[in-house]
Every structure is written in structure tokens, then in C-alpha cells.
């Protein structure tokens, strides 16, 4: 799975470089948008991992920690979307 995600990240970076001349790299708003998109992708990846771990966890203590992490990641996604 990590290898597939890494490939998607590389693909995304290649697309960003290809599109860079068209959007004008000096534009602060475009840089902020790119930063927000990358942050969102990172949080979404973490959230998928936590959900997967939650589905297989047998320890109640571990499940509680994972549920707390899931709530935190959901809050982080909401904050990213609000900006």
C-alpha cells in the first residue's frame, strides 16, 4: 500500500511541475492552495490507516486510542476545509 501511495505522490508532484508555468509559481494563493492540498492528502492517508487499524484491533484500550485519533483527524480535515 505504501508503495502505491508513494507512486501517487510522485505522480502528483510531476503534474504540479507540469502545471507550474500555467499558474505562475510566484502566486502566494496558489502556493497556499497546494500546501493545503498536500496537508489534506496526508491527513486522509493517516485517517485511512487509523480506520484500518480500528477494524482489526482487539484491545479496548487500543481501540479507544484509535477512536480518539480518528476524531482528531476528522477535526483536522474540517479545519483544512474551512480555510
C-alpha contacts under 8 A as a table, 3 or more apart, distances in Angstrom:
res1	aa1	res2	aa2	distance
1	X	4	X	5.17
1	X	5	X	6.31
2	X	5	X	5.08
2	X	6	X	6.04
3	X	6	X	5.02
3	X	7	X	6.25
4	X	7	X	5.12
4	X	8	X	6.37
5	X	8	X	5.06
5	X	9	X	6.19
6	X	9	X	4.99
6	X	10	X	6.23
7	X	10	X	5.09
7	X	11	X	6.07
8	X	11	X	4.91
8	X	12	X	6.05
9	X	12	X	5.01
9	X	13	X	6.22
10	X	13	X	5.03
10	X	14	X	6.21
11	X	14	X	5.14
11	X	15	X	6.29
12	X	15	X	5.11
12	X	16	X	6.16
13	X	16	X	4.97
13	X	17	X	6.27
14	X	17	X	5.22
14	X	18	X	6.19
15	X	18	X	5.01
15	X	19	X	6.09
16	X	19	X	5.16
16	X	20	X	5.92
17	X	20	X	5.03
17	X	21	X	7.90
18	X	21	X	7.21
19	X	22	X	5.51
19	X	23	X	6.56
20	X	23	X	5.43
20	X	24	X	6.07
20	X	25	X	5.88
21	X	24	X	5.40
21	X	25	X	6.90
23	X	27	X	7.74
23	X	30	X	7.39
24	X	27	X	5.90
25	X	28	X	7.85
25	X	30	X	7.28
25	X	31	X	7.18
26	X	31	X	7.95
27	X	30	X	5.42
27	X	31	X	6.49
28	X	31	X	5.05
28	X	32	X	6.13
29	X	32	X	5.05
29	X	33	X	6.13
30	X	33	X	5.03
30	X	34	X	6.18
31	X	34	X	5.12
31	X	35	X	6.15
32	X	35	X	5.01
32	X	36	X	6.11
33	X	36	X	5.10
33	X	37	X	6.15
34	X	37	X	5.07
34	X	38	X	6.23
35	X	38	X	5.21
35	X	39	X	6.16
36	X	39	X	5.05
36	X	40	X	6.09
36	X	80	X	6.74
37	X	40	X	5.07
37	X	41	X	6.20
38	X	41	X	5.07
38	X	42	X	6.22
39	X	42	X	5.12
39	X	43	X	6.24
39	X	80	X	7.99
40	X	43	X	5.12
40	X	44	X	6.02
40	X	77	X	6.58
40	X	80	X	6.84
41	X	44	X	5.09
41	X	45	X	6.16
42	X	45	X	5.18
42	X	46	X	6.32
43	X	46	X	5.05
43	X	47	X	6.07
43	X	73	X	6.46
43	X	76	X	7.51
43	X	77	X	7.00
44	X	47	X	4.95
44	X	48	X	6.22
44	X	73	X	7.95
44	X	77	X	7.83
45	X	48	X	5.22
45	X	49	X	6.39
46	X	49	X	5.14
46	X	50	X	6.24
46	X	73	X	7.74
47	X	50	X	5.09
47	X	51	X	6.15
47	X	70	X	6.32
47	X	73	X	6.24
47	X	74	X	7.85
48	X	51	X	5.14
48	X	52	X	6.15
49	X	52	X	5.11
49	X	53	X	6.14
50	X	53	X	5.04
50	X	54	X	5.96
50	X	66	X	6.20
50	X	69	X	7.33
50	X	70	X	6.51
51	X	54	X	4.97
51	X	55	X	6.26
51	X	66	X	7.91
51	X	70	X	7.35
52	X	55	X	5.23
52	X	56	X	6.71
53	X	56	X	5.32
53	X	57	X	5.92
53	X	66	X	7.63
54	X	57	X	5.20
54	X	63	X	5.97
54	X	66	X	6.16
54	X	67	X	7.46
57	X	60	X	7.91
57	X	62	X	6.88
57	X	63	X	6.14
58	X	62	X	7.69
58	X	63	X	7.29
59	X	62	X	5.18
59	X	63	X	6.09
60	X	63	X	4.97
60	X	64	X	6.14
61	X	64	X	5.17
61	X	65	X	6.38
62	X	65	X	5.10
62	X	66	X	6.17
63	X	66	X	5.02
63	X	67	X	6.05
64	X	67	X	5.06
64	X	68	X	6.22
65	X	68	X	5.13
65	X	69	X	6.22
66	X	69	X	4.92
66	X	70	X	6.07
67	X	70	X	4.95
67	X	71	X	6.26
68	X	71	X	5.16
68	X	72	X	6.24
69	X	72	X	5.03
69	X	73	X	6.17
70	X	73	X	5.12
70	X	74	X	6.14
71	X	74	X	5.10
71	X	75	X	6.20
72	X	75	X	5.12
72	X	76	X	6.21
73	X	76	X	4.91
73	X	77	X	6.23
74	X	77	X	5.11
74	X	78	X	6.32
75	X	78	X	5.06
75	X	79	X	6.26
76	X	79	X	5.06
76	X	80	X	6.25
77	X	80	X	5.08
77	X	81	X	6.23
78	X	81	X	5.12
78	X	82	X	6.19
79	X	82	X	5.11
79	X	83	X	6.49
80	X	83	X	5.52
